[in-house]
């Protein structure tokens, strides 16, 4: 069975600090997809990034970067120079190849960026 | 281009009643999934509809049922409501049927409170 663990329940940082959100996953499939979503107070889940299991190239997009390591089953997310608007709940999710995009979510990390 | 829209935004029902939630997918999307998100938790997959048929189902009782219409919109029905059904119900849409390499777009959800 697939499982996603986000051990950090809440993180609080001061604006302009860097922050890393951890994600560890479990799956028996060799082909799978990993996602990060952001959920602001409005409730809508906003897609941030998707990675497939064959692509371990790490990515940087503006202030966001992702570190995918199959050896440790981790898919961590870093925000550089955090801003107050980054405050939200962040979810890591997994979709196995045979599940037609059924997403399994972690329990989320509440990020609070203080001014 | 309208994103995923859900109605109503908030709903209060009495235990034992029945409820219907509605979702219109993003333009060009033909597959709709429903998720239940209890307070402080990650979303849990309920089921997915494609070509007006239920294709995948999570670990939810038969009290939860759905429908997809020819225009790809979808309904989620919950019968015999329990207090534990109180949650944010999220609808997600994707393009391309069972193709597995695209991200899901989410609506803002329906907040259901059962009293």
gemmi code that builds the backbone of each chain (N, CA, C; Angstrom):
import gemmi

chains = {
    "A": [
        ("UNK", (0.839, -1.194, 0.000), (0.000, 0.000, 0.000), (0.879, 1.251, 0.000)),
        ("UNK", (0.383, 2.294, -0.585), (1.165, 3.520, -0.658), (0.892, 4.387, 0.565)),
        ("UNK", (1.909, 5.139, 0.933), (1.811, 5.983, 2.114), (2.722, 7.188, 1.960)),
        ("UNK", (2.267, 8.327, 2.463), (3.056, 9.554, 2.443), (3.118, 10.105, 3.859)),
        ("UNK", (4.316, 10.419, 4.311), (4.506, 10.917, 5.670), (5.136, 12.298, 5.644)),
        ("UNK", (4.474, 13.224, 6.281), (5.017, 14.563, 6.489), (5.151, 14.733, 7.992)),
        ("UNK", (6.343, 14.543, 8.483), (6.559, 14.502, 9.928), (6.399, 15.869, 10.582)),
        ("UNK", (6.613, 16.928, 9.828), (6.500, 18.279, 10.380), (5.040, 18.711, 10.336)),
        ("UNK", (4.437, 18.871, 11.498), (3.043, 19.303, 11.545), (2.944, 20.813, 11.323)),
        ("UNK", (3.796, 21.549, 12.022), (3.787, 23.004, 11.915), (5.218, 23.527, 11.881)),
        ("UNK", (5.440, 24.528, 11.043), (6.724, 25.211, 10.990), (6.452, 26.708, 10.999)),
        ("UNK", (7.236, 27.417, 11.792), (7.106, 28.865, 11.836), (8.474, 29.480, 11.564)),
        ("UNK", (8.545, 30.394, 10.624), (9.799, 31.067, 10.293), (9.537, 32.573, 10.189)),
        ("UNK", (10.619, 33.305, 10.241), (10.532, 34.746, 10.049), (10.776, 35.054, 8.576)),
        ("UNK", (10.097, 36.033, 8.077), (10.222, 36.412, 6.669), (11.686, 36.515, 6.264)),
        ("UNK", (11.949, 36.031, 5.046), (13.268, 36.014, 4.401), (14.124, 34.819, 4.807)),
        ("UNK", (13.666, 34.045, 5.765), (14.380, 32.811, 6.085), (14.073, 31.751, 5.040)),
        ("UNK", (14.984, 30.796, 4.881), (14.736, 29.636, 4.030), (14.053, 28.557, 4.882)),
        ("UNK", (13.180, 27.780, 4.247), (12.488, 26.720, 4.983), (12.353, 25.501, 4.088)),
        ("UNK", (12.573, 24.319, 4.662), (12.443, 23.058, 3.929), (11.344, 22.213, 4.542)),
        ("UNK", (10.458, 21.735, 3.694), (9.367, 20.867, 4.109), (9.712, 19.435, 3.690)),
        ("UNK", (9.612, 18.518, 4.633), (10.034, 17.144, 4.382), (8.864, 16.263, 3.949)),
        ("UNK", (9.172, 15.294, 3.093), (8.180, 14.325, 2.633), (8.864, 12.995, 2.412)),
        ("UNK", (8.322, 11.958, 3.020), (8.828, 10.591, 2.829), (7.670, 9.744, 2.333)),
        ("UNK", (7.918, 8.910, 1.357), (6.833, 8.123, 0.774), (7.172, 6.636, 0.770)),
        ("UNK", (6.114, 5.838, 0.662), (6.260, 4.389, 0.546), (5.399, 3.910, -0.620)),
        ("UNK", (5.974, 3.091, -1.464), (5.228, 2.499, -2.567), (5.931, 1.245, -3.036)),
        ("UNK", (5.155, 0.304, -3.577), (5.732, -0.918, -4.131), (5.927, -0.794, -5.639)),
        ("UNK", (5.332, 0.222, -6.230), (5.445, 0.410, -7.667), (6.821, 0.952, -8.046)),
        ("UNK", (7.275, 0.606, -9.220), (8.514, 1.191, -9.726), (8.223, 2.454, -10.521)),
        ("UNK", (6.979, 2.606, -10.941), (6.559, 3.819, -11.652), (5.516, 4.542, -10.814)),
        ("UNK", (5.824, 5.757, -10.457), (4.897, 6.526, -9.626), (5.179, 8.012, -9.836)),
        ("UNK", (4.285, 8.834, -9.286), (4.377, 10.275, -9.460), (4.260, 10.940, -8.099)),
        ("UNK", (5.036, 11.962, -7.903), (5.034, 12.719, -6.654), (4.622, 14.160, -6.929)),
        ("UNK", (3.885, 14.715, -5.994), (3.347, 16.064, -6.169), (3.523, 16.871, -4.879)),
        ("UNK", (3.571, 18.177, -5.040), (3.398, 19.103, -3.928), (2.239, 20.031, -4.275)),
        ("UNK", (1.350, 20.196, -3.285), (0.232, 21.124, -3.402), (0.284, 22.091, -2.227)),
        ("UNK", (-0.204, 23.294, -2.465), (-0.320, 24.323, -1.434), (-1.796, 24.588, -1.186)),
        ("UNK", (-2.193, 24.678, 0.088), (-3.593, 24.957, 0.413), (-3.678, 26.211, 1.275)),
        ("UNK", (-4.026, 27.343, 0.672), (-4.226, 28.567, 1.458), (-5.526, 28.463, 2.242)),
        ("UNK", (-5.811, 29.431, 3.100), (-7.036, 29.386, 3.907), (-8.314, 29.274, 3.076)),
        ("UNK", (-8.286, 29.679, 1.826), (-9.480, 29.586, 0.977), (-9.887, 28.136, 0.724)),
        ("UNK", (-8.973, 27.203, 0.891), (-9.305, 25.788, 0.777), (-8.880, 25.122, -0.513)),
        ("UNK", (-8.706, 25.876, -1.572), (-8.356, 25.277, -2.857), (-6.919, 24.753, -2.830)),
        ("UNK", (-6.715, 23.553, -3.308), (-5.371, 22.997, -3.419), (-4.729, 23.514, -4.703)),
        ("UNK", (-3.577, 24.155, -4.556), (-2.882, 24.737, -5.693), (-1.691, 23.862, -6.052)),
        ("UNK", (-1.649, 23.393, -7.291), (-0.570, 22.528, -7.750), (0.742, 23.305, -7.815)),
        ("UNK", (1.825, 22.693, -7.305), (3.145, 23.321, -7.350), (4.099, 22.588, -8.286)),
        ("UNK", (4.184, 21.251, -8.123), (5.134, 20.499, -8.939), (4.735, 19.032, -9.017)),
        ("UNK", (5.123, 18.396, -10.121), (4.965, 16.965, -10.301), (6.303, 16.374, -10.727)),
        ("UNK", (6.624, 15.213, -10.185), (7.841, 14.489, -10.568), (7.466, 13.034, -10.807)),
        ("UNK", (8.028, 12.398, -11.847), (7.827, 10.960, -11.989), (9.043, 10.227, -11.451)),
        ("UNK", (8.871, 8.955, -11.205), (9.893, 8.173, -10.515), (11.166, 7.983, -11.328)),
        ("UNK", (11.116, 8.284, -12.607), (12.304, 8.122, -13.439), (13.102, 9.412, -13.570)),
        ("UNK", (12.600, 10.481, -12.992), (13.244, 11.773, -13.154), (13.711, 12.289, -11.801)),
        ("UNK", (14.953, 12.028, -11.460), (15.474, 12.470, -10.179), (16.171, 13.812, -10.266)),
        ("UNK", (16.078, 14.452, -11.417), (16.691, 15.773, -11.548), (15.986, 16.758, -10.649)),
        ("UNK", (16.743, 17.413, -9.801), (16.147, 18.396, -8.917), (15.852, 19.678, -9.686)),
        ("UNK", (14.886, 20.419, -9.189), (14.406, 21.567, -9.953), (14.350, 22.807, -9.081)),
        ("UNK", (14.613, 23.912, -9.693), (14.468, 25.207, -9.035), (13.536, 26.043, -9.893)),
        ("UNK", (12.557, 26.643, -9.239), (11.622, 27.513, -9.937), (11.429, 28.752, -9.094)),
        ("UNK", (12.105, 29.798, -9.430), (12.022, 31.020, -8.636), (12.536, 30.788, -7.229)),
        ("UNK", (11.686, 31.010, -6.249), (12.084, 30.815, -4.852), (11.875, 29.379, -4.379)),
        ("UNK", (11.275, 28.544, -5.237), (10.979, 27.168, -4.872), (12.036, 26.220, -5.432)),
        ("UNK", (12.359, 25.186, -4.678), (13.224, 24.120, -5.192), (12.786, 22.797, -4.572)),
        ("UNK", (13.082, 21.721, -5.303), (12.656, 20.399, -4.868), (13.835, 19.446, -4.929)),
        ("UNK", (13.922, 18.551, -3.955), (14.996, 17.573, -3.870), (14.367, 16.186, -3.814)),
        ("UNK", (14.463, 15.439, -4.921), (13.887, 14.103, -5.023), (15.011, 13.090, -4.917)),
        ("UNK", (14.948, 12.206, -3.938), (15.960, 11.178, -3.750), (15.274, 9.824, -3.592)),
        ("UNK", (15.364, 8.981, -4.609), (14.742, 7.660, -4.556), (15.402, 6.787, -3.512)),
        ("UNK", (16.685, 6.972, -3.290), (17.420, 6.103, -2.357), (16.872, 6.216, -0.940)),
        ("UNK", (16.347, 7.385, -0.612), (15.793, 7.594, 0.735), (14.273, 7.789, 0.692)),
        ("UNK", (13.669, 7.601, -0.496), (12.214, 7.782, -0.670), (11.763, 9.128, -0.121)),
        ("UNK", (12.482, 10.156, -0.505), (12.132, 11.489, -0.018), (11.934, 12.460, -1.174)),
        ("UNK", (11.065, 13.424, -0.952), (10.752, 14.441, -1.965), (10.531, 15.739, -1.217)),
        ("UNK", (11.628, 16.408, -0.868), (11.562, 17.584, -0.021), (11.419, 18.871, -0.830)),
        ("UNK", (10.850, 19.870, -0.203), (10.500, 21.130, -0.861), (11.082, 22.286, -0.059)),
        ("UNK", (11.791, 23.169, -0.723), (12.430, 24.299, -0.048), (11.924, 25.613, -0.619)),
        ("UNK", (11.584, 26.516, 0.283), (11.251, 27.885, -0.102), (12.408, 28.775, 0.343)),
        ("UNK", (12.970, 29.498, -0.580), (14.071, 30.409, -0.286), (13.513, 31.819, -0.063)),
        ("UNK", (14.067, 32.501, 0.916), (13.635, 33.877, 1.206), (12.120, 33.932, 1.353)),
        ("UNK", (11.613, 33.234, 2.340), (10.174, 33.100, 2.525), (9.487, 34.449, 2.662)),
        ("UNK", (8.209, 34.465, 2.286), (7.389, 35.666, 2.379), (6.116, 35.339, 3.132)),
        ("UNK", (5.476, 36.345, 3.675), (4.248, 36.148, 4.441), (3.189, 35.432, 3.596)),
        ("UNK", (3.154, 35.720, 2.297), (2.163, 35.099, 1.410), (2.390, 33.607, 1.218)),
        ("UNK", (3.542, 33.105, 1.649), (3.813, 31.673, 1.562), (3.107, 30.901, 2.669)),
        ("UNK", (2.556, 31.596, 3.638), (1.860, 30.939, 4.736), (0.675, 30.143, 4.203)),
        ("UNK", (0.673, 28.847, 4.483), (-0.360, 27.939, 3.977), (-0.062, 26.548, 4.512)),
        ("UNK", (-0.944, 25.607, 4.183), (-0.657, 24.199, 4.453), (-0.124, 23.590, 3.170)),
        ("UNK", (0.971, 22.869, 3.286), (1.596, 22.254, 2.122), (1.450, 20.735, 2.215)),
        ("UNK", (0.984, 20.154, 1.116), (0.764, 18.714, 1.072), (1.666, 18.069, 0.035)),
        ("UNK", (2.243, 16.963, 0.420), (2.958, 16.084, -0.493), (2.000, 14.951, -0.862)),
        ("UNK", (2.031, 14.505, -2.107), (1.102, 13.456, -2.537), (1.788, 12.497, -3.491)),
        ("UNK", (1.250, 11.285, -3.550), (1.819, 10.205, -4.368), (0.713, 9.587, -5.209)),
        ("UNK", (1.034, 9.279, -6.460), (0.118, 8.559, -7.323), (0.872, 7.408, -7.961)),
        ("UNK", (0.380, 6.192, -7.772), (1.025, 5.037, -8.372), (0.560, 4.864, -9.800)),
        ("UNK", (1.385, 4.239, -10.615), (1.095, 4.130, -12.045), (-0.213, 3.406, -12.302)),
        ("UNK", (-0.526, 2.438, -11.472), (-1.722, 1.650, -11.716), (-2.984, 2.211, -11.096)),
        ("UNK", (-2.909, 3.406, -10.530), (-4.052, 3.906, -9.778), (-4.814, 4.995, -10.501)),
        ("UNK", (-4.493, 5.205, -11.775), (-5.216, 6.205, -12.569), (-5.298, 7.544, -11.853)),
        ("UNK", (-4.208, 7.932, -11.305), (-4.061, 9.246, -10.690), (-4.844, 9.415, -9.396)),
        ("UNK", (-5.147, 8.342, -8.702), (-5.659, 8.468, -7.351), (-4.511, 8.966, -6.489)),
        ("UNK", (-4.713, 10.096, -5.849), (-3.665, 10.716, -5.056), (-3.757, 10.284, -3.604)),
        ("UNK", (-2.619, 9.902, -3.049), (-2.513, 9.665, -1.616), (-1.735, 10.824, -1.018)),
        ("UNK", (-2.355, 11.534, -0.102), (-1.768, 12.735, 0.485), (-1.143, 12.443, 1.838)),
        ("UNK", (-0.122, 13.227, 2.174), (0.356, 13.262, 3.536), (-0.596, 14.093, 4.383)),
        ("UNK", (-0.256, 14.226, 5.643), (-1.139, 14.946, 6.561), (-0.929, 16.458, 6.527)),
        ("UNK", (0.066, 16.889, 5.772), (0.263, 18.325, 5.569), (1.180, 18.975, 6.597)),
        ("UNK", (1.807, 20.056, 6.179), (2.636, 20.878, 7.060), (2.126, 22.307, 7.022)),
        ("UNK", (1.731, 22.815, 8.179), (1.283, 24.206, 8.272), (2.506, 25.114, 8.374)),
        ("UNK", (2.706, 25.922, 7.358), (3.818, 26.864, 7.352), (3.298, 28.256, 7.684)),
        ("UNK", (3.878, 28.869, 8.695), (3.557, 30.243, 9.048), (4.804, 31.090, 8.891)),
        ("UNK", (4.710, 32.119, 8.062), (5.828, 33.038, 7.861), (5.481, 34.338, 8.562)),
        ("UNK", (6.258, 34.682, 9.533), (6.008, 35.876, 10.340), (6.720, 37.092, 9.763)),
        ("UNK", (6.072, 38.242, 9.809), (6.713, 39.452, 9.262), (7.852, 39.939, 10.141)),
    ],
    "B": [
        ("UNK", (-10.472, 31.504, -18.465), (-10.744, 30.062, -18.394), (-11.106, 29.708, -16.955)),
        ("UNK", (-12.349, 29.260, -16.758), (-12.783, 28.938, -15.414), (-12.083, 27.678, -14.947)),
        ("UNK", (-11.723, 27.689, -13.675), (-11.135, 26.504, -13.084), (-12.229, 25.557, -12.637)),
        ("UNK", (-11.907, 24.727, -11.674), (-12.879, 23.789, -11.125), (-13.806, 24.558, -10.188)),
        ("UNK", (-15.102, 24.419, -10.390), (-16.051, 25.121, -9.534), (-16.922, 24.127, -8.789)),
        ("UNK", (-17.162, 24.420, -7.523), (-17.965, 23.546, -6.681), (-19.093, 24.347, -6.033)),
        ("UNK", (-20.208, 23.651, -5.824), (-21.326, 24.288, -5.122), (-22.054, 23.271, -4.260)),
        ("UNK", (-22.620, 23.719, -3.145), (-22.440, 25.043, -2.554), (-21.081, 25.148, -1.872)),
        ("UNK", (-20.748, 26.308, -1.349), (-19.470, 26.483, -0.651), (-19.559, 25.991, 0.787)),
        ("UNK", (-20.719, 26.206, 1.376), (-20.945, 25.751, 2.750), (-22.322, 25.104, 2.850)),
        ("UNK", (-22.424, 24.139, 3.756), (-23.680, 23.413, 3.904), (-23.772, 22.869, 5.322)),
        ("UNK", (-24.946, 23.009, 5.915), (-25.185, 22.421, 7.227), (-26.355, 21.454, 7.103)),
        ("UNK", (-26.133, 20.213, 7.551), (-27.164, 19.176, 7.476), (-27.305, 18.501, 8.828)),
        ("UNK", (-28.445, 17.870, 8.993), (-28.715, 17.145, 10.222), (-28.371, 15.676, 10.036)),
        ("UNK", (-27.892, 15.084, 11.077), (-27.560, 13.654, 11.049), (-28.735, 12.843, 10.492)),
        ("UNK", (-28.424, 11.917, 9.596), (-29.456, 11.093, 8.980), (-29.967, 11.611, 7.643)),
        ("UNK", (-29.722, 12.878, 7.370), (-30.177, 13.452, 6.103), (-29.259, 13.024, 4.955)),
        ("UNK", (-29.654, 13.447, 3.762), (-28.887, 13.168, 2.563), (-28.404, 14.497, 1.979)),
        ("UNK", (-27.260, 14.462, 1.289), (-26.716, 15.687, 0.723), (-26.159, 15.411, -0.675)),
        ("UNK", (-26.262, 16.419, -1.535), (-25.685, 16.345, -2.890), (-24.760, 17.528, -3.098)),
        ("UNK", (-23.536, 17.241, -3.489), (-22.549, 18.271, -3.787), (-22.257, 18.234, -5.286)),
        ("UNK", (-21.952, 19.397, -5.847), (-21.778, 19.495, -7.291), (-20.420, 20.038, -7.683)),
        ("UNK", (-19.962, 19.615, -8.858), (-18.638, 20.006, -9.338), (-18.659, 20.165, -10.855)),
        ("UNK", (-18.113, 21.281, -11.314), (-17.893, 21.473, -12.747), (-16.393, 21.472, -12.987)),
        ("UNK", (-15.901, 20.594, -13.841), (-14.452, 20.501, -14.032), (-13.905, 21.682, -14.822)),
        ("UNK", (-12.624, 21.802, -14.791), (-11.930, 22.810, -15.593), (-12.206, 22.532, -17.070)),
        ("UNK", (-12.294, 23.604, -17.844), (-12.558, 23.464, -19.269), (-11.537, 22.530, -19.922)),
        ("UNK", (-12.040, 21.571, -20.696), (-11.149, 20.625, -21.375), (-10.839, 19.376, -20.571)),
        ("UNK", (-11.280, 19.340, -19.328), (-11.033, 18.174, -18.477), (-12.237, 17.237, -18.521)),
        ("UNK", (-11.955, 15.922, -18.523), (-13.033, 14.957, -18.661), (-13.108, 13.959, -17.510)),
        ("UNK", (-12.216, 14.068, -16.563), (-12.158, 13.113, -15.447), (-12.266, 13.872, -14.135)),
        ("UNK", (-13.153, 13.394, -13.276), (-13.407, 14.084, -12.003), (-13.191, 13.122, -10.846)),
        ("UNK", (-12.470, 13.601, -9.839), (-12.277, 12.839, -8.605), (-12.827, 13.628, -7.434)),
        ("UNK", (-13.244, 12.907, -6.403), (-13.734, 13.531, -5.179), (-12.852, 13.101, -4.010)),
        ("UNK", (-12.594, 14.055, -3.120), (-11.791, 13.814, -1.931), (-12.511, 14.379, -0.711)),
        ("UNK", (-12.298, 13.702, 0.423), (-12.811, 14.189, 1.703), (-11.626, 14.624, 2.552)),
        ("UNK", (-11.697, 15.836, 3.082), (-10.609, 16.339, 3.921), (-11.169, 16.713, 5.285)),
        ("UNK", (-10.910, 15.885, 6.274), (-11.293, 16.196, 7.647), (-10.360, 17.270, 8.188)),
        ("UNK", (-10.808, 17.958, 9.186), (-10.047, 19.069, 9.757), (-8.674, 18.608, 10.230)),
        ("UNK", (-7.644, 19.290, 9.754), (-6.287, 18.980, 10.180), (-5.654, 17.776, 9.520)),
        ("UNK", (-6.310, 17.238, 8.515), (-5.792, 16.048, 7.835), (-5.624, 16.309, 6.344)),
        ("UNK", (-4.951, 15.386, 5.672), (-4.837, 15.464, 4.225), (-6.090, 14.915, 3.562)),
        ("UNK", (-6.327, 15.303, 2.315), (-7.482, 14.781, 1.585), (-7.410, 13.261, 1.420)),
        ("UNK", (-8.588, 12.627, 1.493), (-8.699, 11.177, 1.290), (-9.531, 10.933, 0.032)),
        ("UNK", (-9.038, 10.083, -0.844), (-9.691, 9.793, -2.116), (-10.993, 9.036, -1.895)),
        ("UNK", (-12.087, 9.547, -2.509), (-13.384, 8.874, -2.408), (-13.617, 8.018, -3.652)),
        ("UNK", (-13.691, 8.665, -4.810), (-13.826, 7.949, -6.080), (-13.521, 8.869, -7.251)),
        ("UNK", (-13.434, 8.238, -8.425), (-13.101, 8.953, -9.648), (-14.065, 8.538, -10.756)),
        ("UNK", (-14.503, 9.534, -11.557), (-15.415, 9.274, -12.658), (-14.791, 9.655, -13.997)),
        ("UNK", (-14.986, 8.776, -14.957), (-14.538, 9.032, -16.319), (-15.527, 8.373, -17.262)),
        ("UNK", (-15.922, 9.061, -18.300), (-16.924, 8.547, -19.247), (-18.173, 8.075, -18.521)),
        ("UNK", (-18.576, 8.876, -17.546), (-19.824, 8.678, -16.802), (-19.857, 7.390, -15.978)),
        ("UNK", (-18.678, 6.812, -15.734), (-18.616, 5.610, -14.913), (-17.620, 5.792, -13.767)),
        ("UNK", (-17.912, 5.147, -12.660), (-16.973, 5.143, -11.541), (-15.818, 4.220, -11.900)),
        ("UNK", (-14.598, 4.743, -11.881), (-13.425, 3.982, -12.325), (-12.561, 3.499, -11.177)),
        ("UNK", (-12.475, 4.300, -10.141), (-11.665, 3.942, -8.980), (-12.452, 4.351, -7.748)),
        ("UNK", (-12.252, 3.613, -6.663), (-12.947, 3.952, -5.431), (-11.995, 3.757, -4.263)),
        ("UNK", (-12.032, 4.694, -3.353), (-11.251, 4.578, -2.134), (-12.018, 3.814, -1.076)),
        ("UNK", (-11.542, 3.863, 0.141), (-12.135, 3.098, 1.230), (-13.275, 3.867, 1.893)),
        ("UNK", (-14.356, 4.029, 1.159), (-15.537, 4.730, 1.664), (-16.749, 3.829, 1.507)),
        ("UNK", (-17.705, 3.925, 2.457), (-18.889, 3.058, 2.401), (-19.809, 3.417, 1.243)),
        ("UNK", (-20.767, 2.530, 1.014), (-21.713, 2.722, -0.089), (-22.629, 3.925, 0.112)),
        ("UNK", (-22.619, 4.489, 1.308), (-23.411, 5.721, 1.527), (-22.912, 6.852, 0.625)),
        ("UNK", (-21.686, 6.711, 0.193), (-21.091, 7.705, -0.713), (-21.265, 7.208, -2.146)),
        ("UNK", (-21.949, 7.976, -2.948), (-22.157, 7.605, -4.339), (-21.995, 8.836, -5.212)),
        ("UNK", (-21.860, 8.605, -6.503), (-21.631, 9.731, -7.384), (-22.240, 9.542, -8.747)),
        ("UNK", (-22.043, 10.571, -9.533), (-22.562, 10.537, -10.895), (-21.752, 11.503, -11.729)),
        ("UNK", (-21.575, 11.160, -12.996), (-20.956, 12.101, -13.930), (-21.893, 12.279, -15.115)),
        ("UNK", (-22.065, 13.500, -15.529), (-22.983, 13.836, -16.608), (-22.236, 13.942, -17.937)),
        ("UNK", (-22.974, 13.935, -19.056), (-22.317, 14.016, -20.370), (-21.432, 15.246, -20.544)),
        ("UNK", (-21.725, 16.317, -19.812), (-20.885, 17.519, -19.929), (-19.691, 17.455, -18.969)),
        ("UNK", (-19.431, 16.292, -18.391), (-18.308, 16.001, -17.490), (-18.502, 16.502, -16.067)),
        ("UNK", (-19.537, 17.290, -15.800), (-19.771, 17.697, -14.425), (-20.130, 16.485, -13.581)),
        ("UNK", (-20.058, 16.655, -12.275), (-20.226, 15.502, -11.401), (-20.968, 15.892, -10.129)),
        ("UNK", (-21.597, 14.910, -9.519), (-22.244, 15.060, -8.221), (-21.707, 14.015, -7.264)),
        ("UNK", (-21.625, 14.408, -6.009), (-21.317, 13.493, -4.916), (-22.527, 13.454, -4.008)),
        ("UNK", (-23.045, 12.275, -3.741), (-24.182, 12.095, -2.856), (-23.746, 11.325, -1.612)),
        ("UNK", (-24.187, 11.803, -0.477), (-23.931, 11.089, 0.768), (-25.269, 10.874, 1.464)),
        ("UNK", (-25.598, 9.623, 1.737), (-26.840, 9.275, 2.420), (-26.601, 9.023, 3.899)),
        ("UNK", (-27.679, 9.112, 4.669), (-27.627, 8.778, 6.098), (-26.422, 9.428, 6.772)),
        ("UNK", (-26.380, 10.734, 6.697), (-25.217, 11.477, 7.189), (-24.905, 11.174, 8.651)),
        ("UNK", (-23.602, 11.061, 8.913), (-23.095, 10.881, 10.265), (-22.312, 12.132, 10.660)),
        ("UNK", (-22.165, 12.314, 11.968), (-21.385, 13.462, 12.430), (-19.973, 13.435, 11.834)),
        ("UNK", (-19.433, 12.246, 11.668), (-18.081, 12.065, 11.143), (-17.934, 12.410, 9.673)),
        ("UNK", (-19.061, 12.665, 9.004), (-18.980, 13.073, 7.594), (-18.675, 14.559, 7.458)),
        ("UNK", (-18.658, 15.267, 8.559), (-18.318, 16.692, 8.530), (-16.886, 16.855, 8.025)),
        ("UNK", (-16.726, 17.602, 6.958), (-15.408, 17.731, 6.325), (-15.498, 18.723, 5.179)),
        ("UNK", (-14.321, 19.006, 4.609), (-14.248, 19.756, 3.352), (-14.209, 18.726, 2.223)),
        ("UNK", (-15.131, 18.850, 1.289), (-15.173, 17.923, 0.163), (-14.613, 18.636, -1.063)),
        ("UNK", (-13.562, 18.053, -1.593), (-12.842, 18.654, -2.714), (-13.076, 17.865, -3.991)),
        ("UNK", (-13.255, 18.602, -5.054), (-13.387, 18.005, -6.371), (-12.115, 18.332, -7.156)),
        ("UNK", (-11.625, 17.367, -7.900), (-10.438, 17.567, -8.718), (-10.726, 17.104, -10.136)),
        ("UNK", (-10.191, 17.812, -11.104), (-10.373, 17.372, -12.490), (-9.023, 17.262, -13.195)),
        ("UNK", (-8.994, 16.346, -14.146), (-7.805, 16.152, -14.970), (-8.246, 15.974, -16.411)),
        ("UNK", (-7.286, 16.101, -17.302), (-7.559, 15.976, -18.730), (-6.985, 14.674, -19.239)),
        ("UNK", (-7.722, 14.057, -20.147), (-7.121, 12.935, -20.845), (-7.481, 11.574, -20.312)),
        ("UNK", (-8.599, 11.467, -19.630), (-9.036, 10.150, -19.191), (-8.061, 9.512, -18.245)),
        ("UNK", (-7.553, 8.344, -18.624), (-6.742, 7.569, -17.704), (-5.245, 7.814, -17.908)),
        ("UNK", (-4.904, 8.826, -18.666), (-3.488, 9.173, -18.823), (-2.946, 9.598, -17.465)),
        ("UNK", (-1.785, 9.149, -17.117), (-1.344, 9.274, -15.741), (-0.312, 10.359, -15.489)),
        ("UNK", (0.014, 11.155, -16.478), (1.129, 12.069, -16.246), (0.717, 13.531, -16.256)),
        ("UNK", (-0.513, 13.798, -15.854), (-0.924, 15.193, -15.752), (-1.391, 15.479, -14.341)),
        ("UNK", (-1.305, 16.757, -13.975), (-1.664, 17.099, -12.596), (-3.155, 17.362, -12.482)),
        ("UNK", (-3.674, 17.180, -11.291), (-5.076, 17.446, -11.002), (-5.255, 18.888, -10.548)),
        ("UNK", (-6.345, 19.505, -10.983), (-6.722, 20.841, -10.547), (-7.896, 20.705, -9.590)),
        ("UNK", (-7.824, 21.427, -8.484), (-8.831, 21.305, -7.437), (-9.716, 22.535, -7.354)),
        ("UNK", (-10.962, 22.295, -6.939), (-11.861, 23.374, -6.608), (-11.626, 23.843, -5.177)),
        ("UNK", (-12.404, 24.848, -4.769), (-12.237, 25.398, -3.419), (-12.952, 24.576, -2.361)),
        ("UNK", (-13.752, 23.621, -2.823), (-14.360, 22.711, -1.872), (-15.715, 23.136, -1.363)),
        ("UNK", (-16.416, 22.169, -0.797), (-17.677, 22.399, -0.080), (-17.460, 22.006, 1.368)),
        ("UNK", (-17.690, 22.957, 2.251), (-17.546, 22.672, 3.679), (-18.878, 22.139, 4.195)),
        ("UNK", (-18.922, 20.850, 4.528), (-20.135, 20.206, 5.034), (-20.033, 20.055, 6.544)),
        ("UNK", (-21.047, 20.529, 7.227), (-21.137, 20.364, 8.672), (-22.391, 19.553, 8.972)),
        ("UNK", (-22.224, 18.463, 9.694), (-23.359, 17.614, 10.084), (-23.597, 17.814, 11.585)),
        ("UNK", (-24.816, 18.204, 11.925), (-25.123, 18.489, 13.339), (-26.178, 17.510, 13.885)),
    ],
}
model = gemmi.Model(1)
for chain_id, residues in chains.items():
    chain = gemmi.Chain(chain_id)
    for i, (resn, *xyz) in enumerate(residues, 1):
        res = gemmi.Residue()
        res.name, res.seqid = resn, gemmi.SeqId(i, " ")
        for name, pos in zip(("N", "CA", "C"), xyz):
            atom = gemmi.Atom()
            atom.name, atom.element = name, gemmi.Element(name[0])
            atom.pos, atom.b_iso = gemmi.Position(*pos), 0.0
            res.add_atom(atom)
        chain.add_residue(res)
    model.add_chain(chain)
structure = gemmi.Structure()
structure.add_model(model)
structure.setup_entities()
